[in-house]
Amino acid sequence: MDLKFWFTIIVTFHLGLFVGTFVERWSQENPIATMDGQQITNETIVVSSRSDPARKPRKIIVFRHGERVDWTFENWMRTSFDRKGQYRRTDLNMPRTLPPRKSGRRGFLYDSPLTEIGKIQAELTGRNLGEAGMKIRYVYAAPPLRTVQTACSIAKGLASFMDVKVRIEPGLYEWLGWLPRRRFIEWMSPEELADAGYNIDIHYKPNVSIADLKAMIGSESRSLDSYYARNFQVTQFLASTVSKSGGDIVLVGHAATLDTCARQLTGQDPRPMWAMARELKKVSFCGLEILEEVLENQNETASNGKWRLVKPPPTILPLTHWGSHQKKNPPKCERDLIGLT
């Protein structure tokens, strides 16, 4: 009984070695095909320590707001409200309705909305970003109504490709030296905007709060460099929000924003007033520029903090239209690149 038992054990052991060797050789000579057509052998069944491909450089797309009502219809506040303060439009390019606000109609005096064309400009541009394959993770806007409406229209254009809420960032506001009569403007709060139907992230905590901005009026209004420094610092902070997760961000501000958010980020010094004023003339409504982070090599996965201005790809199209109210020099919404000339 014992001899038969041990004989069975030895035969089974050697038979197992033989079968294992045979299967190994057969698998090397006859690789298995997977469903996607790839072939797997014993040598290829290895888990790579770096299976994720190197990420693409992040991009920051900086926008000026779309066409604004007060620049298109100079006396709109006088002609568009009746004695009871009820709004009624007098032109098809004027907003169909105005959002309710705590400050009433007086709030629109220094906080103009977009025209209907301005909203269309922004929505078409947002859709184009999606069509071009931009992976927008966040959209940030300065607090004025025109910039918020532009950002929301861009997000609306992106809606077919991705769901993005707009975050209000007061740090993106223009130079405080341009405040009318040095008085702070009462903008609509994120909660007011959300209640009015705008796609706002009411839980976002800004890098520069409204209170912070008010405290800067005295010092910044006397120094253009302080304005550059504020927008530079805010842009760095917002870029860091996607440093690990990847993806692109959109910043919506003013004509100067295209310069102040990019100038120092690309290693250049702030411009003097006369030079910045010259650049502002180049920026059309809904004009944009693209900043791209610089990776030292294709396999780099962490940003080195360097950015550069790049030309928009051919898939980012210009938006050109003829102005019915202006026969000479028709308005043209082109893709602006401040600092490349």
C-alpha positions as CSV (number, residue, x, y, z in Angstrom):
1,M,0.0,0.0,0.0
2,D,2.8,2.4,0.9
3,L,4.8,1.7,-2.3
4,K,1.8,2.3,-4.5
5,F,1.0,5.6,-2.7
6,W,4.5,7.0,-3.1
7,F,4.7,5.8,-6.7
8,T,1.5,7.7,-7.5
9,I,2.9,10.9,-5.8
10,I,6.2,10.8,-7.8
11,V,4.4,10.1,-11.2
12,T,2.0,12.9,-10.6
13,F,4.8,15.4,-9.7
14,H,6.8,14.6,-12.9
15,L,3.7,14.7,-15.0
16,G,2.9,18.2,-13.6
17,L,6.4,19.4,-14.5
18,F,6.0,18.0,-18.0
19,V,2.6,19.7,-18.6
20,G,3.8,23.0,-17.2
21,T,6.9,23.1,-19.4
22,F,4.8,22.1,-22.5
23,V,2.2,24.9,-21.8
24,E,4.9,27.5,-21.3
25,R,6.7,26.7,-24.6
26,W,3.4,26.5,-26.5
27,S,2.2,29.9,-25.2
28,Q,5.5,31.5,-26.3
29,E,5.2,30.0,-29.8
30,N,1.4,30.6,-30.0
31,P,0.6,34.0,-28.4
32,I,-3.0,34.6,-27.4
33,A,-4.9,37.3,-29.3
34,T,-7.0,39.7,-27.2
35,M,-10.3,41.3,-28.4
36,D,-8.5,44.4,-29.6
37,G,-6.0,42.3,-31.7
38,Q,-3.0,42.6,-29.4
39,Q,-1.0,39.5,-28.6
40,I,-0.1,38.4,-25.1
41,T,2.7,36.1,-24.1
42,N,4.2,35.2,-20.7
43,E,6.8,37.9,-21.3
44,T,4.2,40.6,-21.9
45,I,2.0,39.9,-18.9
46,V,3.7,42.6,-16.8
47,V,2.1,45.5,-15.1
48,S,3.9,48.7,-16.0
49,S,4.9,51.0,-13.2
50,R,3.9,53.9,-15.5
51,S,0.9,52.8,-17.5
52,D,-0.6,56.3,-17.9
53,P,0.6,58.2,-20.9
54,A,2.3,61.6,-20.4
55,R,-0.3,64.3,-20.0
56,K,-0.7,67.1,-22.5
57,P,0.4,70.6,-21.6
58,R,-2.4,72.5,-19.8
59,K,-3.9,75.6,-21.5
60,I,-5.3,78.8,-20.1
61,I,-7.8,80.5,-22.5
62,V,-8.2,84.2,-21.6
63,F,-11.2,86.1,-22.9
64,R,-12.5,89.6,-23.1
65,H,-16.2,89.9,-22.5
66,G,-18.7,90.1,-25.4
67,E,-20.4,93.2,-26.9
68,R,-21.8,95.3,-24.1
69,V,-25.1,97.2,-24.1
70,D,-23.9,100.6,-22.9
71,W,-21.2,100.9,-25.6
72,T,-23.7,99.9,-28.3
73,F,-26.6,102.0,-27.0
74,E,-25.2,105.0,-25.2
75,N,-28.5,106.3,-23.8
76,W,-30.1,103.0,-23.1
77,M,-30.7,103.7,-19.4
78,R,-32.8,106.7,-20.4
79,T,-34.7,105.1,-23.2
80,S,-35.2,101.6,-21.9
81,F,-37.1,102.1,-18.6
82,D,-40.6,103.6,-18.2
83,R,-41.6,105.9,-15.3
84,K,-42.3,102.9,-13.2
85,G,-38.8,101.5,-13.7
86,Q,-40.0,98.7,-16.0
87,Y,-37.5,97.6,-18.6
88,R,-38.5,97.5,-22.3
89,R,-36.1,97.0,-25.1
90,T,-36.1,99.3,-28.1
91,D,-33.8,97.3,-30.4
92,L,-33.6,93.6,-31.2
93,N,-30.0,93.6,-30.1
94,M,-30.9,94.7,-26.6
95,P,-31.5,92.1,-23.9
96,R,-34.9,90.6,-24.0
97,T,-35.0,90.7,-20.2
98,L,-32.7,91.9,-17.4
99,P,-31.9,89.9,-14.3
100,P,-33.5,91.2,-11.0
101,R,-31.0,92.7,-8.7
102,K,-31.1,94.2,-5.2
103,S,-29.9,97.5,-6.3
104,G,-32.7,97.8,-8.9
105,R,-32.2,99.5,-12.3
106,R,-29.5,101.8,-10.9
107,G,-27.3,98.8,-10.6
108,F,-27.0,98.6,-14.4
109,L,-25.6,102.2,-14.7
110,Y,-22.0,101.0,-14.1
111,D,-22.6,97.3,-14.5
112,S,-23.8,96.9,-18.1
113,P,-25.2,93.6,-19.5
114,L,-24.3,92.1,-22.8
115,T,-26.2,92.7,-26.0
116,E,-27.9,89.7,-27.7
117,I,-25.1,89.6,-30.2
118,G,-22.6,89.6,-27.3
119,K,-24.2,86.5,-25.9
120,I,-24.2,84.8,-29.3
121,Q,-20.5,85.7,-29.7
122,A,-19.7,83.9,-26.5
123,E,-21.9,80.9,-27.1
124,L,-20.5,80.3,-30.6
125,T,-16.9,80.6,-29.2
126,G,-17.7,78.2,-26.4
127,R,-19.1,75.6,-28.8
128,N,-16.0,76.1,-31.0
129,L,-13.7,75.3,-28.0
130,G,-15.5,72.0,-27.5
131,E,-15.4,71.2,-31.2
132,A,-11.6,71.9,-31.2
133,G,-11.2,69.3,-28.4
134,M,-10.4,71.6,-25.6
135,K,-10.9,69.9,-22.2
136,I,-12.2,72.7,-20.1
137,R,-12.5,71.9,-16.4
138,Y,-13.2,75.3,-15.0
139,V,-14.5,78.7,-16.2
140,Y,-13.7,81.7,-14.1
141,A,-15.2,85.2,-14.5
142,A,-14.6,88.6,-13.1
143,P,-17.7,89.8,-11.1
144,P,-19.3,92.4,-13.6
145,L,-22.5,91.3,-15.2
146,R,-21.0,91.5,-18.8
147,T,-18.1,89.1,-17.9
148,V,-20.4,86.7,-16.0
149,Q,-22.9,86.6,-18.9
150,T,-20.0,86.0,-21.3
151,A,-18.6,83.1,-19.2
152,C,-22.1,81.6,-18.8
153,S,-22.6,81.8,-22.6
154,I,-19.3,80.1,-23.2
155,A,-20.3,77.4,-20.7
156,K,-23.6,77.1,-22.6
157,G,-21.7,76.6,-25.8
158,L,-19.6,73.9,-24.2
159,A,-22.7,72.1,-22.7
160,S,-22.8,69.6,-25.6
161,F,-19.2,68.5,-24.7
162,M,-18.9,69.0,-20.9
163,D,-20.8,70.4,-18.0
164,V,-18.9,73.4,-16.5
165,K,-20.2,75.8,-13.9
166,V,-18.9,79.4,-13.8
167,R,-16.8,80.5,-10.8
168,I,-16.8,84.2,-9.8
169,E,-13.3,85.4,-9.2
170,P,-13.1,89.1,-8.2
171,G,-9.3,89.0,-8.6
172,L,-9.9,89.0,-12.4
173,Y,-11.5,92.5,-12.3
174,E,-9.8,95.3,-14.3
175,W,-7.6,98.1,-12.9
176,L,-9.2,99.8,-9.8
177,G,-7.8,103.1,-11.1
178,W,-10.6,102.9,-13.7
179,L,-13.4,102.7,-11.2
180,P,-16.0,105.5,-11.9
181,R,-15.4,108.3,-9.4
182,R,-13.2,105.8,-7.4
183,R,-16.5,104.3,-6.1
184,F,-16.8,100.6,-5.8
185,I,-19.5,99.0,-8.0
186,E,-22.2,96.9,-6.4
187,W,-22.1,93.7,-8.5
188,M,-24.7,90.9,-8.2
189,S,-23.6,88.2,-5.8
190,P,-23.1,84.6,-6.9
191,E,-26.4,83.7,-5.1
192,E,-28.3,86.5,-6.9
193,L,-26.9,85.3,-10.2
194,A,-27.7,81.7,-9.5
195,D,-31.3,82.7,-8.5
196,A,-31.6,84.6,-11.8
197,G,-30.8,81.4,-13.7
198,Y,-27.1,81.7,-14.4
199,N,-25.0,78.5,-14.1
200,I,-22.9,79.7,-11.1
201,D,-20.8,77.6,-8.7
202,I,-22.0,79.2,-5.5
203,H,-19.7,77.1,-3.3
204,Y,-16.5,78.5,-4.9
205,K,-14.2,80.5,-2.5
206,P,-12.4,83.1,-4.6
207,N,-8.7,83.8,-4.3
208,V,-9.4,87.5,-3.9
209,S,-12.7,88.3,-2.3
210,I,-14.8,91.4,-2.8
211,A,-13.6,92.7,0.6
212,D,-10.0,92.2,-0.4
213,L,-10.6,94.1,-3.7
214,K,-12.2,97.0,-1.8
215,A,-9.2,97.2,0.5
216,M,-6.9,97.6,-2.6
217,I,-8.6,100.6,-4.0
218,G,-6.3,103.2,-2.4
219,S,-3.0,101.6,-3.2
220,E,-3.8,100.0,-6.6
221,S,-5.5,103.0,-8.1
222,R,-2.2,104.8,-8.0
223,S,-0.1,101.9,-9.4
224,L,-0.6,100.0,-12.6
225,D,2.1,97.6,-11.5
226,S,-0.1,96.6,-8.6
227,Y,-2.9,95.7,-11.1
228,Y,-0.5,93.5,-13.1
229,A,0.7,91.9,-9.9
230,R,-2.8,91.0,-8.8
231,N,-3.8,89.4,-12.0
232,F,-0.5,87.6,-12.2
233,Q,-1.0,86.1,-8.7
234,V,-4.6,85.2,-9.4
235,T,-3.7,83.5,-12.7
236,Q,-1.0,81.4,-11.0
237,F,-3.5,80.4,-8.3
238,L,-6.2,79.4,-10.8
239,A,-3.7,77.4,-12.9
240,S,-2.7,75.5,-9.8
241,T,-6.3,74.3,-9.4
242,V,-5.8,71.8,-12.3
243,S,-2.1,71.1,-11.7
244,K,-2.8,67.6,-10.6
245,S,-6.1,66.8,-12.3
246,G,-5.1,68.2,-15.7
247,G,-7.4,69.9,-18.2
248,D,-7.7,73.5,-19.4
249,I,-9.3,76.6,-17.8
250,V,-11.0,79.6,-19.2
251,L,-10.6,83.1,-17.7
252,V,-13.1,85.8,-18.7
253,G,-12.3,89.4,-17.9
254,H,-11.7,92.7,-19.8
255,A,-9.6,93.9,-22.7
256,A,-6.6,94.4,-20.4
257,T,-7.0,91.0,-18.9
258,L,-5.4,89.4,-21.9
259,D,-2.2,91.3,-21.1
260,T,-2.2,91.4,-17.3
261,C,-2.9,87.7,-16.8
262,A,-0.2,86.7,-19.3
263,R,2.6,89.3,-19.2
264,Q,4.4,88.1,-16.1
265,L,3.3,84.5,-16.4
266,T,5.3,84.4,-19.6
267,G,8.4,86.0,-18.0
268,Q,7.9,89.6,-19.2
269,D,7.7,92.8,-17.2
270,P,4.5,94.8,-16.8
271,R,3.8,97.4,-19.4
272,P,3.7,101.1,-18.7
273,M,0.4,102.8,-19.1
274,W,1.0,104.1,-22.7
275,A,2.0,100.7,-23.9
276,M,-0.9,98.9,-22.3
277,A,-3.3,101.5,-23.8
278,R,-1.9,100.7,-27.2
279,E,-2.5,97.0,-26.8
280,L,-6.0,97.5,-25.6
281,K,-7.0,98.8,-29.0
282,K,-6.2,95.4,-30.5
283,V,-8.6,93.5,-28.4
284,S,-12.1,93.0,-29.8
285,F,-15.2,91.8,-28.0
286,C,-14.8,88.2,-27.2
287,G,-11.2,88.3,-28.3
288,L,-9.0,85.6,-26.8
289,E,-5.5,84.4,-26.3
290,I,-4.1,81.0,-25.3
291,L,-1.4,80.3,-22.8
292,E,0.3,76.8,-22.7
293,E,2.5,75.4,-20.0
294,V,6.0,74.5,-21.0
295,L,7.1,70.9,-20.3
296,E,10.8,70.2,-20.5
297,N,10.2,66.9,-22.3
298,Q,7.3,64.9,-23.6
299,N,7.4,62.5,-20.7
300,E,7.2,65.2,-18.0
301,T,4.1,64.9,-15.9
302,A,4.6,67.9,-13.5
303,S,4.6,71.6,-14.5
304,N,7.8,73.6,-14.1
305,G,5.8,76.8,-13.7
306,K,6.6,78.1,-17.1
307,W,4.0,79.3,-19.6
308,R,4.1,80.7,-23.1
309,L,1.7,82.4,-25.5
310,V,0.8,80.1,-28.5
311,K,-1.2,80.8,-31.6
312,P,-4.7,79.4,-31.6
313,P,-4.9,76.1,-33.7
314,P,-6.7,76.3,-37.0
315,T,-9.7,74.6,-35.4
316,I,-10.3,77.8,-33.3
317,L,-12.0,79.9,-35.9
318,P,-12.4,83.7,-36.1
319,L,-15.9,85.3,-35.7
320,T,-16.5,88.0,-38.3
321,H,-19.7,90.0,-38.7
322,W,-20.9,93.2,-40.4
323,G,-22.2,96.0,-38.1
324,S,-25.5,97.3,-39.4
325,H,-25.0,100.6,-37.5
326,Q,-21.5,101.2,-38.7
327,K,-20.6,101.2,-42.4
328,K,-17.0,102.1,-42.0
329,N,-14.6,99.9,-40.1
330,P,-17.1,97.0,-39.5
331,P,-16.6,95.3,-36.1
332,K,-14.6,92.2,-36.3
333,C,-14.3,89.7,-33.4
334,E,-10.9,88.1,-34.0
335,R,-8.6,86.0,-32.0
336,D,-6.2,88.4,-30.4
337,L,-2.6,87.6,-29.3
338,I,-1.3,90.4,-27.1
339,G,2.4,90.3,-26.7
340,L,3.3,88.4,-29.9
341,T,3.8,91.6,-31.9
